[in-house]
């Protein structure tokens, strides 16, 4: 009797990606990508622009179909059950400019059972963001902060942040990372997708290097530093020429 690999997945595994491929016509974007992430881990999903990071994130969130392979979140294949336990920050804004910040809070409170409005309001207060302000009057960086607050105010099992600091000035990046860490539940996992490696490497338990649609390396952060004697950013730039 053949063994089903899905039956061997540990209960502690929050994200399981096995031999995933994604093609658009004849163009293959992802090439047999495989890795898994355990609960309670912060993982950097790193690679240059155009390497397939965002495509995989869309697959995990069920926004586009997999060409081949298996993705499971919390022991379930992608579907209604997995969407309920993922809190996702997309690379591009999805909020309507005419909405006030408090309108967005109302929307999220109605949409997600695990949304903590009080937590969101505290973060907005700390960031000095007016709840009566319309999005169209906010700067690009402030809009991204609004989206981040909404995502981190859910009690999710897996948080996926796609380029969370790309549109924020360098001076504000450490504050953004502190906000993420402070509001991450202890047993939840965080997948940070970025090309700004130096800004996130100090908080990651594990690193996944991606290039040309494939996983090049998946290792614990400290193990990588000890092995190469360099920062994660330097390893990526010098060893993988990306």
C-alpha positions as CSV (number, residue, x, y, z in Angstrom):
1,X,0.0,0.0,0.0
2,X,1.4,3.4,-1.0
3,X,2.2,5.9,1.7
4,X,0.4,9.3,1.4
5,X,3.0,12.0,2.2
6,X,0.2,14.2,3.5
7,X,-0.5,11.7,6.3
8,X,3.1,12.1,7.5
9,X,2.8,15.9,8.1
10,X,3.4,16.8,11.7
11,X,0.6,18.4,13.7
12,X,3.2,21.1,14.4
13,X,3.5,22.0,10.7
14,X,1.5,25.1,9.8
15,X,2.5,25.4,6.2
16,X,3.4,22.4,3.9
17,X,4.4,23.0,0.2
18,X,5.2,19.9,-1.8
19,X,6.5,19.9,-5.4
20,X,4.5,23.0,-6.3
21,X,4.6,24.2,-9.9
22,X,2.8,27.3,-11.4
23,X,2.8,28.1,-15.1
24,X,1.2,30.8,-17.2
25,X,0.9,29.2,-20.6
26,X,4.4,28.1,-21.5
27,X,6.0,30.2,-18.9
28,X,6.9,28.3,-15.7
29,X,7.0,30.7,-12.7
30,X,7.4,28.1,-9.9
31,X,9.5,24.9,-10.4
32,X,8.8,22.0,-8.0
33,X,9.0,24.2,-4.9
34,X,9.0,22.4,-1.6
35,X,9.3,23.4,2.0
36,X,7.5,23.4,5.3
37,X,7.1,25.8,8.3
38,X,6.5,24.8,11.9
39,X,4.1,26.6,14.3
40,X,5.6,29.5,16.3
41,X,8.4,30.2,13.7
42,X,9.3,33.5,12.0
43,X,10.6,32.7,8.5
44,X,12.1,35.0,6.0
45,X,11.1,34.2,2.4
46,X,13.8,36.0,0.5
47,X,14.7,36.6,-3.1
48,X,15.1,39.2,-5.8
49,X,12.2,40.8,-7.5
50,X,10.5,38.5,-10.0
51,X,11.8,35.2,-8.5
52,X,8.3,33.8,-7.7
53,X,7.8,34.9,-4.1
54,X,4.5,36.7,-4.6
55,X,3.2,34.0,-6.9
56,X,3.6,31.4,-4.2
57,X,1.9,33.7,-1.6
58,X,-1.1,34.0,-3.9
59,X,-1.2,30.2,-4.2
60,X,-1.1,29.8,-0.4
61,X,-4.0,32.3,-0.1
62,X,-6.1,30.6,-2.8
63,X,-6.1,33.6,-5.1
64,X,-4.8,31.6,-8.0
65,X,-4.8,27.9,-8.7
66,X,-1.8,25.6,-8.4
67,X,-0.7,24.0,-11.7
68,X,0.7,21.0,-9.9
69,X,1.7,19.9,-6.4
70,X,0.2,20.3,-2.9
71,X,-0.1,23.2,-0.5
72,X,-1.6,22.6,3.0
73,X,-2.2,25.1,5.8
74,X,-2.9,23.8,9.3
75,X,-3.4,20.3,7.9
76,X,-5.9,21.3,5.2
77,X,-5.7,21.8,1.5
78,X,-6.3,25.4,0.3
79,X,-9.9,26.4,0.8
80,X,-12.4,28.0,3.2
81,X,-10.7,26.4,6.3
82,X,-7.3,27.7,5.4
83,X,-8.4,31.2,4.5
84,X,-9.9,31.5,8.0
85,X,-6.6,31.0,9.7
86,X,-4.3,33.1,7.4
87,X,-3.9,36.8,7.9
88,X,-2.4,38.2,4.7
89,X,-0.8,41.5,3.9
90,X,-0.6,41.8,0.0
91,X,2.1,43.7,-1.8
92,X,-0.3,46.3,-3.1
93,X,-3.0,48.2,-1.3
94,X,-6.6,46.8,-1.6
95,X,-8.5,49.4,0.4
96,X,-10.8,52.0,-1.1
97,X,-9.5,55.6,-0.9
98,X,-13.0,57.0,0.0
99,X,-13.1,55.0,3.3
100,X,-12.2,56.4,6.6
101,X,-10.0,54.4,8.9
102,X,-12.9,53.7,11.2
103,X,-14.9,52.5,8.3
104,X,-12.2,49.9,7.5
105,X,-12.3,48.8,11.2
106,X,-16.0,48.2,10.8
107,X,-15.5,46.2,7.7
108,X,-12.8,44.0,9.2
109,X,-14.8,43.5,12.4
110,X,-17.7,42.2,10.3
111,X,-15.6,40.1,8.0
112,X,-13.3,38.3,10.4
113,X,-14.4,36.6,13.6
114,X,-10.8,36.7,15.0
115,X,-10.4,40.5,14.4
116,X,-9.5,42.4,17.6
117,X,-10.8,45.9,17.1
118,X,-9.4,47.1,20.5
119,X,-5.9,46.0,19.5
120,X,-6.2,47.8,16.2
121,X,-7.3,51.0,17.8
122,X,-4.4,50.9,20.2
123,X,-1.9,50.5,17.4
124,X,-3.5,53.3,15.4
125,X,-3.3,55.6,18.5
126,X,0.3,54.6,19.0
127,X,1.0,55.5,15.3
128,X,-1.0,58.7,15.7
129,X,-3.3,57.7,12.9
130,X,-6.7,59.5,13.1
131,X,-9.6,57.1,12.8
132,X,-11.7,59.8,11.1
133,X,-9.2,60.4,8.3
134,X,-9.9,59.2,4.8
135,X,-7.4,57.0,3.1
136,X,-7.1,59.3,0.2
137,X,-5.6,61.9,2.6
138,X,-2.9,59.6,3.9
139,X,0.7,59.1,2.5
140,X,1.6,55.9,0.9
141,X,3.7,54.9,3.9
142,X,0.8,55.6,6.3
143,X,-1.6,53.6,4.1
144,X,0.8,50.6,4.4
145,X,0.8,51.1,8.2
146,X,-3.0,51.0,8.2
147,X,-3.0,47.7,6.3
148,X,-0.3,46.2,8.6
149,X,-2.4,47.1,11.7
150,X,-5.4,45.4,10.2
151,X,-3.5,42.2,9.4
152,X,-1.8,42.1,12.8
153,X,-5.0,42.7,14.7
154,X,-6.4,39.2,13.7
155,X,-5.8,36.2,15.9
156,X,-4.5,34.1,13.0
157,X,-2.4,30.9,12.9
158,X,-0.3,32.0,10.0
159,X,0.6,35.6,9.1
160,X,1.9,36.3,5.6
161,X,3.4,39.7,4.9
162,X,4.3,40.4,1.3
163,X,6.9,43.3,1.3
164,X,5.6,44.9,4.5
165,X,8.4,47.5,4.6
166,X,9.0,48.2,0.9
167,X,7.1,51.4,0.9
168,X,8.2,52.7,4.3
169,X,11.2,55.0,4.7
170,X,14.3,53.4,6.4
171,X,13.8,55.4,9.6
172,X,10.3,53.8,10.1
173,X,11.3,50.2,9.3
174,X,12.5,49.2,12.8
175,X,9.3,50.6,14.2
176,X,7.2,48.6,11.8
177,X,9.1,45.4,12.7
178,X,8.6,46.1,16.4
179,X,4.9,46.4,15.8
180,X,4.8,43.1,14.0
181,X,6.7,41.3,16.7
182,X,4.7,42.8,19.6
183,X,1.4,41.7,18.1
184,X,2.4,38.2,16.9
185,X,0.7,35.5,19.0
186,X,3.2,33.1,20.6
187,X,2.1,30.0,18.8
188,X,1.5,31.7,15.4
189,X,3.9,31.6,12.5
190,X,5.0,34.5,10.4
191,X,6.2,34.3,6.8
192,X,7.9,37.6,5.7
193,X,8.3,38.0,2.0
194,X,10.9,40.6,1.0
195,X,14.0,41.5,-0.9
196,X,15.1,43.9,1.9
197,X,17.0,41.2,3.7
198,X,19.1,43.3,6.0
199,X,16.0,44.8,7.6
200,X,14.4,41.5,8.7
201,X,17.2,39.0,9.2
202,X,17.6,39.7,12.9
203,X,14.1,38.6,13.8
204,X,13.9,35.4,11.6
205,X,14.2,31.9,13.1
206,X,14.7,30.4,9.6
207,X,15.5,31.7,6.1
208,X,14.3,30.4,2.8
209,X,16.2,31.6,-0.2
210,X,14.3,31.6,-3.5
211,X,15.5,32.3,-7.1
212,X,14.1,31.6,-10.5
213,X,11.0,29.8,-9.1
214,X,12.9,27.4,-6.9
215,X,14.0,27.1,-3.2
216,X,17.7,27.4,-3.2
217,X,18.2,27.0,0.6
218,X,16.1,26.5,3.7
219,X,18.0,26.7,7.0
220,X,17.9,28.1,10.5
221,X,19.3,31.6,10.6
222,X,22.0,31.1,13.2
223,X,23.2,27.9,11.4
224,X,23.6,29.9,8.2
225,X,25.5,32.6,9.9
226,X,27.9,30.1,11.6
227,X,28.3,28.1,8.4
228,X,29.2,31.1,6.1
229,X,30.6,33.5,8.7
230,X,28.5,36.3,7.2
231,X,25.2,38.1,7.6
232,X,22.2,36.7,5.8
233,X,22.2,39.7,3.5
234,X,25.9,39.1,2.6
235,X,25.3,35.4,2.1
236,X,22.5,36.1,-0.3
237,X,24.4,38.7,-2.3
238,X,27.8,36.9,-2.4
239,X,26.9,33.2,-2.5
240,X,23.9,33.3,-4.7
241,X,24.7,36.3,-6.8
242,X,21.1,37.6,-6.7
